[in-house]
Amino acid sequence: MIYSILADIVIAIHFLFIVFVVIGALLVLKWQRIAFIHLAAACWGALIMFQGWICPLTPLENKLRRAAGQSGYDGGFIEHYLLPIIYPTGLTREIQIWLGVAVILINLVLYGIVLYRLFRK
């Protein structure tokens, strides 16, 4: 039971990290100090996509699932709604590269807005 809960926590953290990577620059509009944290996270997220690496959270979650006696993601809310977003079916190397490009483009636009607002003051 505890391993299943821990795996759910890991997948939730994984999802929140992905959201932070993609649109975390919006938080920089309010708290400029987190820009360095977000830029590092965005670079990591893009690098994972460009290199085709697996995020370290993925093997951790799978290990916890196996320890819980689970073999798949059929189950509760987190497995049903979050996993397809994080691990889409049909994910190819080409799609991964486009996702990395999307992360960079989205963040360039958002940081453009951040810089515009900072210099406008």
N, C-alpha and C positions, 0 to 999 in steps of 0.2 A: 504494500500500500504506500509506504513512504517513498519508494523508488518511483512509483507512478506519479505521485504528487511532485517530486523533484523534477521529473522529466517534463511535466506540465509547466513548472516554473521556468525551466530552461527554454522551452519553446516560446513562452510568453516573452521572456527577456530577448530571445532571438528576434521575435517579431518587432518588439519595441526598438531594438537596435536598428533593424532595417528601416523602420519609419524615421528614426533619428538621422540615419545616413541620407535618406532621400530628401526629407524636408526639415531637418534640424536647423537649417539656416534661418527659418522663421523664428526660432527661439533667440537667435542672435539679434534680431530686431529689438528684442526686449532686454536681453542680457548679453552684451557684447563680449563679456569675459569668457563665455563658453565657445567662442569662435575657434580657438585652437583645438579644443576637444572635438568639436564638430568636424573641423577640417581633417583632423587625424582619422576620425571615424569614417568620413566620406572617402578619403584616400584608401583606407583599408577595404571598404566595401567595393570600391571600383577595382582595386587590385585583385580581390577575390574573384570578381567576375572576369576580368581580363586574363588572369592566369588560369582560370578554371579550377582553382583550389576549392577545398571544402572548408567552410568556417569551422573552427574548433568546437563551436557549440553543437554542431550536428553529431559528431561521434559521441560527445558527452551525453546528449539526449538519447541516442540509440543505445548506448551502454546502460543508461538508467532504465530504459524500456525493457531491455533484455533481463536486467536484474529484477524487474517487476514481473517477469514472466510473460511479457507482451511481445508479440512479433510484428504487429502493425499499428496502424493509427486509427483503428475502428474503435470509437469510444465517445468520449464527452465533447463538450463545447470546443475546447481548445483544439483537439484533433480534427474535428469536423470543419471548423471555420478558419483556423489559422494555418494549419499545415498545407492546404492547397495553395495558399498565397506564398508561403516560404519555399515549398518544394513543388512547383507546378509540374504537372505531367507533361511530357514532351519537351522538357528543358534540354536544349541542344547547346553545343559550344557557341554557335552563331548567336543564339538568343542571349546567352550569357554576355557576349561581347556587346550586344545592343543594350542590355541592361546596364552594363558598366558605362556606356556612352550616355545613356539616359540619366544616370546618377550625376555624371559630370555636368551635363547640360542643365539639368534642373538646378543644381547648386550654383552654377555660373549665373543663371538668371536671378536666383534668390540673393546671392551675394552682391550682384549688381544693384538690387533694390536696397540692400543693407548699406552699401557704400554711398549710394545716392542720398539716402536719408541722413547718413552721418555727415556728409559734406554739405548738405543743404542747410544744416543747422549752422 
